[in-house]
Amino acid sequence: MGPRPIIGLGACAAVLVAACGSATSVTRASSADHVTVSRQYVAIATAGNRHLEHDFDGLRADHGDLGLARAYLHDAAATERLFDRRLLRLRLPTAAAAVARALVAANEARARLADQAAASPSLAQLRAYEPSLAAANARVEDGVRVIRSMLGLPPPETS
């Protein structure tokens, strides 16, 4: 059985778009609070991105080792879930918090997909998940761009 499409993330995209228009709550927060939250976000995002880059670079270079590919996918899913927990603990302005919840939903869907791919009985079946993982990555990256914009941060350097 091949990968199944992720359903329900259209709702996440709708929340992201709606929250973009509500970014004024960020400007109401004190400048110091805004800077602190932005720095906290950058710290957790940087750590998570480094770890995910290592996992996905390793996955691409696994040289046909199913066990190693599975380990990279499981580690990526664990990293995504750690980022989500950290993100939800931030004291974000109301609109940014709504975007964060949508981002976590998209990221959790990506983590579940990575776990499903890691359960594949063969490398060929695991590879069949790559298009779905790429689509899930794009949804997460959309959410990241929105929340970074709301926090007054530049777009991420890498995807």
Buried (B, 14 or more C-beta within 10 A) or exposed (E): EEBEEBEEBEEBBEBBEEBBEBBEBBEEBEEEEBEBBBEBBBEBBEBBBEBBEBBBEBBEEBEEEBEBBBBBBBBBBBBBBBBBEBBEEBEBBEBBBBBBBBBBBBBBBBBBBBBBBBEBEEBEBBEBBEEBBEBBBEBBBBBBBBBBBBBBBEEBEEE
